[in-house]
Amino acid sequence: DLQQQKKLFLLFKKKYSLIDQFVLFDVNKFLNLFIKLLLAAYGLLALCPITNADSLDYHIGVAIEILNQGKMPAFFGWFHGRLAGSGEVLNALGLAIGAEQFGSLLQFSGLLGIYGILAFYSFMEKVSVNSVWRKIIIIAFLSSPVLVFLVSSSKPQLLQIGMTSFAVVLLLEIILKAKTDKNKLSIFVLICMLIMSATQAKFSFFLSAFLIGFCSLILLGSVRLYIYGVLIGIFFFMLIIFPSVFWKAKNFDGSMIDAMIIPLPGPWPGVRSFESVLRNYRDSTLDFPLSLLIPNTFGVITTIIGSGLLLVIFVKPIANLQTFVLSFIVIIFVILGILLGQKASRFFLEPFIWILISLIVLDSLKIRNLKFGRNVIGFLVILQAGLTFGILLLGIYQLFPGVFSVQSREKVMSQYANGYDLMKWVGSVLPKDAVLLSQHRSIALSERKTLSLDWIKFVDFNSTVVNPYLKEIKDENVTHILILGNIFKDSPFFGCIGNVIGKTESQIAMRNPLAQKDHFTAILAEFRINKLPQCSSSIFQLK
């Protein structure tokens, strides 16, 4: 009887061990498949025609001007265009070889880089990682709805976030694996190159660059290495950052200090108001940080980070030096970001990724948390991943046909790129040598040289502050103007408007199938530049 009981016990143990292994294998297989599907969907979305509003304004618009002028454009009144940097130069490189989607493919490559860090990098020499939990962390990143917005645009962000994330990994290398001074300095050189290059694409990366660079310098560990580190930092600052600072100061009449610490240097009217609008921009009507977690309406779901943020409850800041440093950078970034930056999900995507890296470091140390909490949040992450995958499929269904032929692209752009039909109409009626002054944002879609009226919402037409922008209009020999809405006798430029060429009603094209299809009126007219500045009046009716 005792022998039979032992046999039954061993059989039961073996049976349930096999079941456990099967369940574990099945979960791993499912999560791996989900990850591959998400990556493939992002890749297909990155190949689609560009319909994002910011991209059709300055991310592609500035790139076109770079190719037309052979240099970085310096239009004083194109406030959005003045935010451009090295990312738009890369977009211009893609356009030069006929690769319209080059910018979005760069963003996809940044996503792949971040995925590679989360999936494959070993933070310990002897690693024992819960593979299921690590895959949940990866899916928490890949399922962030805001990635759909970023990958489908030419906005220079994900590639640069990949660079700063790699810099964070190198920062951990200084702590974990760099044993000699030479190795520490070599890693510090790479960190400086990565973070300073990121700042040239988008001004907001100065915050993460400063925090990563400062912590890297401190972790060098000796006074002698500090001195070397400062010299290395100065060298790369002069090589990478100073040229753009000098260019901005020279072209926009600002000081060198202003060019380093504010995105739009120079005493130009309206720029401080524009910067304030950018800082106070909100994706959602919900209060921060709830706006990072859930959307106020389904129509803005691709503006949130999502349920992956709940993983922050598993972070243990003082578990070891690595998690302490990462937590310090995240906390300081969030505090300064709230005070100085946009309360938008894409601005806080960097610290979210650093939190995920911290969780992988913790998992490598076998620091476990409540299983129930993991299961609940893991379920929410998988649920979100399914929703994000559905959104990706919808985006691919809408946009991917545009890659197969010119006719298909025309149809896709007409349906989903705001201003495409309008600018096609404008291009069909204007002479080849026309210079257009446009109130519509989609500058990149214009077939003629176009100046933006960005500035007009931020200046007072009752004062002489508008004179610099009127001078720019005159210097560029503007011949026509595109106005949104109707023309009134008390409208600015009313006296400058000549013969009306045409009036059309256009639909605001957008990718969100749930959004209300609004329409707007646009008027194209001749512009009598010889009457400037006297012909401009005091009120502009923006519609």
C-alpha positions in Angstrom: 0.0 0.0 0.0 2.8 2.4 0.9 4.5 1.6 -2.4 1.3 2.2 -4.3 0.8 5.6 -2.5 4.3 6.6 -3.4 3.7 5.7 -7.1 0.4 7.6 -7.1 2.1 10.6 -5.5 5.0 10.6 -8.0 2.5 10.1 -10.9 0.4 13.0 -9.6 3.4 15.2 -9.2 4.8 14.4 -12.6 1.4 14.9 -14.2 0.9 18.4 -12.7 4.5 19.4 -13.4 3.8 18.6 -17.0 0.6 20.6 -16.9 2.4 23.6 -15.3 5.1 23.4 -18.0 2.4 23.2 -20.7 0.5 26.2 -19.3 3.8 28.2 -19.0 4.8 27.3 -22.6 1.3 28.2 -23.8 1.4 31.6 -22.2 4.9 32.3 -23.5 3.8 31.2 -27.0 0.7 33.5 -26.8 2.7 36.5 -25.6 5.4 36.0 -28.2 2.8 35.8 -30.9 1.2 39.0 -29.6 4.5 40.8 -29.6 5.3 39.8 -33.2 1.8 40.8 -34.4 2.2 44.3 -32.8 5.6 44.8 -34.3 4.4 43.7 -37.7 1.4 46.0 -37.5 3.6 49.0 -36.5 5.9 48.2 -39.4 3.1 48.2 -41.9 1.6 51.4 -40.4 5.0 53.1 -40.8 5.0 52.3 -44.6 1.7 54.1 -45.1 1.3 57.6 -46.6 1.8 60.5 -44.1 -1.5 62.1 -43.0 -0.6 63.4 -39.6 -1.4 67.2 -39.2 1.9 68.2 -37.6 3.8 66.2 -40.2 2.0 67.9 -43.0 2.8 71.3 -41.5 6.4 71.6 -40.4 7.9 68.1 -40.1 7.6 67.6 -43.9 7.1 71.3 -44.8 10.5 72.3 -43.4 12.1 69.2 -45.1 10.7 70.4 -48.4 12.1 73.9 -47.8 15.5 72.5 -47.0 15.5 70.8 -50.4 14.3 73.9 -52.1 16.7 76.3 -50.4 19.6 74.0 -49.9 19.8 75.1 -46.2 17.7 75.3 -43.1 14.9 77.8 -43.6 14.5 80.8 -41.4 10.9 82.1 -41.7 10.2 84.4 -38.7 6.4 84.0 -38.8 6.3 80.3 -39.2 6.3 79.5 -35.5 5.9 75.8 -35.9 8.6 75.7 -38.5 11.0 77.4 -36.1 10.7 74.3 -33.9 12.4 72.1 -36.5 15.7 70.5 -36.0 17.8 67.5 -37.2 14.7 65.3 -37.5 13.5 67.5 -40.3 16.9 67.2 -42.0 16.5 63.4 -41.9 13.0 63.8 -43.4 14.6 65.9 -46.2 17.1 63.2 -46.9 14.2 60.7 -47.3 12.3 63.1 -49.6 15.4 63.6 -51.7 15.4 60.0 -52.7 11.6 59.8 -53.0 11.0 58.0 -49.7 8.0 59.9 -48.3 7.7 57.4 -45.4 11.4 57.7 -44.4 10.5 59.8 -41.3 7.9 57.3 -40.0 10.3 54.4 -40.7 12.9 56.2 -38.5 10.3 56.3 -35.8 9.6 52.6 -36.2 13.3 51.9 -36.0 13.3 53.8 -32.7 10.5 51.6 -31.5 12.5 48.5 -32.5 15.5 49.8 -30.6 13.4 50.3 -27.4 11.9 46.8 -27.9 15.4 45.3 -28.2 16.4 46.9 -24.9 13.4 45.6 -23.1 13.4 42.1 -24.7 17.1 41.1 -25.0 19.4 43.3 -22.8 20.9 41.5 -19.8 21.3 43.8 -16.8 23.1 41.2 -14.7 26.0 38.8 -15.5 23.9 35.9 -14.1 20.4 36.5 -15.1 17.3 34.6 -14.0 14.3 36.4 -15.4 10.7 35.5 -15.3 10.1 35.3 -19.0 6.3 35.8 -18.8 6.6 38.9 -16.7 9.3 40.3 -19.0 7.0 39.8 -22.0 4.2 41.6 -20.1 6.6 44.5 -19.6 7.4 44.5 -23.3 3.7 44.4 -24.3 3.0 47.2 -21.8 5.3 49.3 -24.0 4.2 48.1 -27.4 0.5 48.4 -26.5 0.8 52.1 -25.5 -1.8 53.7 -27.8 0.4 56.9 -28.2 2.8 54.8 -30.2 0.2 54.5 -33.0 0.2 58.3 -33.2 4.0 58.5 -33.2 4.8 55.7 -35.7 2.3 57.0 -38.2 3.9 60.4 -38.3 7.2 62.0 -39.3 7.5 63.6 -35.9 11.1 63.1 -34.7 10.5 61.5 -31.3 10.6 57.7 -31.1 14.1 57.4 -32.7 15.4 60.0 -30.2 13.6 58.3 -27.3 15.4 55.1 -28.4 18.7 57.0 -28.2 18.0 58.4 -24.7 16.8 54.9 -23.6 20.1 53.4 -24.9 21.9 56.1 -23.0 20.1 55.0 -19.8 21.3 51.5 -20.5 24.9 52.7 -20.9 24.4 54.6 -17.6 23.6 51.3 -15.9 26.7 49.8 -17.6 28.9 52.3 -15.7 27.4 50.9 -12.5 27.3 47.2 -13.3 30.1 46.3 -15.7 32.6 49.1 -16.3 35.5 48.2 -14.1 38.3 50.4 -15.5 38.5 54.1 -16.0 39.0 53.7 -19.7 35.7 51.7 -20.0 33.9 54.3 -17.9 35.1 57.2 -20.1 34.3 55.2 -23.3 30.8 54.7 -22.1 30.5 58.3 -21.1 31.6 59.4 -24.6 28.8 57.3 -26.2 26.2 58.7 -23.7 27.2 62.3 -24.6 26.9 61.5 -28.3 23.5 60.0 -27.9 21.9 62.5 -25.6 23.3 65.6 -27.3 22.2 64.3 -30.7 18.7 63.8 -29.4 18.5 67.4 -28.3 19.0 68.6 -31.9 15.8 66.9 -33.1 13.4 68.3 -30.4 14.0 70.9 -27.7 12.2 68.9 -25.1 15.0 66.3 -25.1 17.3 68.8 -23.3 15.6 67.8 -20.0 16.3 64.1 -20.3 19.8 64.8 -21.8 20.7 66.9 -18.8 19.5 64.4 -16.2 21.2 61.4 -17.9 24.4 63.4 -18.5 24.5 64.7 -15.0 24.0 61.2 -13.4 26.5 59.7 -15.8 29.1 62.3 -14.8 28.5 61.7 -11.1 28.8 57.9 -11.5 32.3 58.2 -13.1 33.4 58.0 -9.5 36.6 60.1 -9.1 37.7 63.7 -9.3 40.1 62.9 -12.1 37.3 61.2 -14.1 35.0 64.1 -13.4 37.5 66.5 -15.0 37.8 64.3 -18.0 34.0 63.9 -18.2 33.5 67.7 -18.1 36.1 68.1 -20.9 34.4 65.4 -23.0 31.0 67.1 -22.4 32.3 70.5 -23.5 33.8 69.0 -26.6 30.6 67.3 -27.7 28.6 70.4 -26.8 30.7 72.5 -29.1 30.6 69.8 -31.8 26.9 68.9 -31.7 24.9 71.6 -29.9 26.8 74.9 -30.4 26.4 75.1 -34.2 22.6 75.1 -34.0 22.7 77.6 -31.0 24.9 79.9 -33.1 22.6 79.6 -36.1 19.4 80.4 -34.1 21.0 83.4 -32.4 22.3 84.7 -35.7 19.1 84.2 -37.8 16.5 85.2 -35.2 18.4 88.1 -33.5 18.5 86.4 -30.1 21.3 86.0 -27.6 23.4 82.8 -27.3 21.8 82.2 -23.8 18.3 82.5 -25.2 19.1 80.1 -28.1 20.2 77.5 -25.5 17.4 77.7 -23.0 14.2 78.6 -25.0 12.8 76.9 -28.2 12.1 80.2 -30.0 14.9 82.7 -29.3 14.8 86.3 -30.4 12.5 89.4 -29.6 9.9 88.4 -32.2 6.3 89.4 -31.3 4.0 86.6 -30.3 6.6 83.9 -29.7 6.3 83.9 -25.9 2.5 83.5 -26.3 3.1 80.6 -28.7 5.5 78.9 -26.3 2.9 79.3 -23.5 0.3 77.6 -25.7 2.7 74.7 -26.4 3.5 74.3 -22.7 -0.2 74.3 -21.7 -1.3 72.0 -24.5 -3.4 69.1 -23.3 -4.4 66.0 -25.1 -7.3 65.5 -22.8 -9.8 67.4 -20.6 -8.9 65.0 -17.7 -6.6 66.1 -15.0 -2.9 65.1 -15.1 -1.8 62.3 -14.5 -5.1 60.6 -15.2 -4.9 61.9 -18.7 -1.9 59.7 -19.3 -3.8 56.6 -18.2 -7.3 56.9 -19.8 -8.8 59.1 -22.6 -11.7 61.4 -21.9 -13.2 60.2 -25.2 -12.5 57.2 -27.4 -11.6 59.7 -30.2 -8.3 60.7 -28.4 -7.3 57.2 -27.3 -4.0 57.4 -29.3 -2.9 60.2 -27.0 -2.5 58.1 -23.9 0.3 55.8 -22.5 -2.3 53.5 -20.9 -2.5 50.7 -18.3 1.3 50.1 -18.5 1.7 53.1 -16.2 0.2 51.0 -13.4 3.4 48.9 -13.4 5.0 51.8 -11.4 3.6 50.3 -8.2 6.1 47.4 -8.5 9.1 49.8 -8.6 11.4 49.6 -5.6 13.6 52.7 -5.8 16.1 51.6 -3.1 16.5 48.0 -4.1 20.0 48.7 -5.5 22.0 51.5 -7.0 20.6 50.9 -10.5 17.0 51.3 -9.5 17.8 54.2 -7.2 19.4 56.1 -10.1 16.6 55.3 -12.5 14.0 56.3 -9.9 15.9 59.6 -9.3 15.9 60.4 -13.0 12.2 59.6 -13.4 11.1 61.6 -10.4 13.1 64.7 -11.3 12.0 64.4 -14.9 8.3 64.2 -13.9 8.6 67.2 -11.5 10.3 69.4 -14.0 8.1 68.1 -16.8 5.0 69.1 -14.9 6.4 72.6 -14.1 8.0 73.4 -17.5 6.7 71.0 -20.2 3.6 69.7 -21.8 1.3 67.5 -19.8 1.0 65.2 -22.8 1.6 61.5 -23.0 4.3 61.7 -25.6 6.3 64.1 -23.4 6.3 61.5 -20.5 7.0 58.5 -22.7 10.7 58.6 -21.8 10.2 58.1 -18.0 7.7 55.4 -18.7 10.3 53.4 -20.6 12.8 54.0 -17.8 10.3 52.6 -15.3 10.0 49.5 -17.5 13.8 49.2 -17.6 13.9 49.5 -13.8 11.3 46.6 -13.5 13.5 44.4 -15.7 16.5 45.1 -13.4 14.3 44.2 -10.4 13.2 41.0 -12.1 16.8 40.0 -12.7 17.4 40.3 -9.0 14.4 38.0 -8.3 12.7 40.8 -6.4 9.1 39.6 -6.5 5.9 41.4 -5.8 2.3 40.4 -5.1 1.2 37.8 -7.6 -2.4 39.0 -7.5 -1.3 42.6 -8.5 0.8 41.2 -11.3 -2.1 39.1 -12.6 -4.6 42.0 -12.6 -2.3 44.5 -14.3 -1.0 41.9 -16.7 -4.6 41.2 -17.7 -5.2 45.0 -18.2 -2.1 45.2 -20.3 -3.2 42.3 -22.5 -6.6 43.8 -22.8 -5.1 47.1 -23.9 -2.8 45.3 -26.3 -5.8 43.8 -28.0 -7.4 47.2 -28.3 -4.2 48.8 -29.7 -3.8 46.0 -32.2 -7.4 46.6 -33.4 -6.6 50.3 -33.8 -3.4 49.4 -35.8 -5.4 47.1 -38.0 -7.9 49.9 -38.7 -5.1 52.3 -39.5 -3.5 49.8 -41.9 -6.9 49.2 -43.5 -7.4 52.9 -44.0 -3.9 53.9 -45.1 -1.9 51.0 -46.4 -3.7 50.8 -49.9 -2.0 54.1 -50.5 1.4 52.5 -51.0 0.4 50.5 -54.1 -0.2 53.2 -56.7 -0.4 56.9 -57.3 -4.2 56.7 -57.7 -4.5 54.8 -54.4 -2.4 57.3 -52.6 -4.5 60.1 -54.0 -7.6 58.5 -52.7 -6.1 57.8 -49.2 -4.7 61.3 -48.9 -8.0 62.8 -50.0 -9.9 60.9 -47.3 -7.5 61.2 -44.4 -5.0 64.0 -44.9 -6.5 67.3 -43.8 -6.1 70.0 -46.5 -5.1 67.7 -49.3 -8.1 68.4 -51.6 -7.8 72.1 -50.7 -4.2 72.4 -51.6 -4.7 70.3 -54.8 -7.4 72.8 -55.8 -5.1 75.8 -54.9 -2.3 74.2 -57.0 -4.6 73.8 -60.0 -5.6 77.4 -60.2 -2.4 79.3 -59.2 0.3 80.2 -61.6 3.6 78.3 -61.3 5.5 81.3 -60.0 2.9 82.2 -57.3 3.9 82.8 -53.7 1.1 81.9 -51.3 0.3 83.3 -47.9 -1.7 80.5 -46.1 -3.8 80.3 -43.0 -4.1 76.5 -43.5 -1.5 74.5 -41.6 -0.8 71.8 -44.3 2.1 73.7 -45.8 3.8 70.5 -47.0 0.8 69.8 -49.3 1.1 73.1 -51.2 2.5 72.9 -54.7 3.7 76.6 -54.5 6.1 78.4 -52.3 4.0 79.1 -49.2 4.4 81.3 -46.1 2.5 80.4 -42.9 0.2 82.7 -41.0 1.1 81.0 -37.7 2.0 84.3 -36.1 -1.3 86.0 -36.7 -3.1 84.4 -33.7 -0.4 85.6 -31.3 0.0 89.3 -32.1 -2.1 92.4 -31.8 -2.9 94.0 -35.1 -3.7 97.3 -33.3 0.0 97.8 -32.7 3.1 98.1 -34.8 4.4 94.7 -33.5 3.1 93.2 -36.7 5.6 95.2 -38.8 8.4 92.5 -38.9 6.0 89.9 -40.2 4.5 92.3 -42.8 8.1 93.1 -43.9 8.8 89.3 -44.3 5.6 89.0 -46.5 6.8 91.9 -48.6 10.3 90.6 -48.9 9.0 87.2 -50.1 6.9 88.8 -52.8 3.6 87.2 -51.8 1.2 87.1 -54.7 -1.8 85.3 -53.3 -3.5 84.6 -50.0 -5.5 81.6 -48.7 -8.0 82.6 -46.1 -10.1 80.2 -43.9 -13.6 81.6 -43.4 -15.2 84.7 -44.9 -13.6 88.0 -45.6 -14.9 91.0 -43.7 -14.3 94.7 -44.1 -12.6 94.9 -40.7 -10.4 91.9 -41.4 -6.6 92.3 -41.5 -5.3 92.4 -45.1 -8.8 93.4 -46.3 -7.3 96.3 -48.2 -4.5 94.0 -49.5 -7.0 91.5 -51.1 -7.4 91.8 -54.8 -9.5 89.7 -57.1 -11.0 86.6 -55.5 -9.9 83.6 -57.6 -12.2 81.1 -56.0 -14.1 80.0 -52.9 -14.5 76.3 -51.8 -15.9 74.3 -49.0 -13.7 71.5 -47.7 -14.1 68.7 -45.2 -11.7 68.4 -42.3 -10.2 65.0 -43.2 -9.1 62.8 -40.3 -8.3 59.2 -39.5 -10.7 58.8 -36.6 -13.9 57.1 -37.9 -15.8 58.3 -34.8 -15.0 61.9 -35.3 -17.6 64.4 -36.6 -17.0 65.4 -40.2 -16.8 69.2 -40.0 -16.5 71.5 -43.0 -14.8 74.8 -43.5 -14.8 77.5 -46.1 -11.6 78.7 -47.8 -11.1 81.7 -50.1 -8.2 82.1 -52.5 -7.5 85.6 -53.7 -4.8 87.8 -55.2 -2.6 89.7 -52.7 -1.7 93.3 -53.5 1.7 93.4 -51.8 2.4 96.9 -53.0 -0.2 98.3 -50.6 1.6 96.9 -47.5 1.7 97.8 -44.7 -1.1 100.4 -45.0 -3.6 97.8 -46.3 -3.5 95.6 -43.2 -6.3 96.4 -40.7 -6.8 95.7 -37.0 -8.9 92.5 -36.6 -8.6 89.1 -38.2 -11.6 86.9 -38.1 -10.2 83.4 -37.6 -12.7 80.7 -38.5 
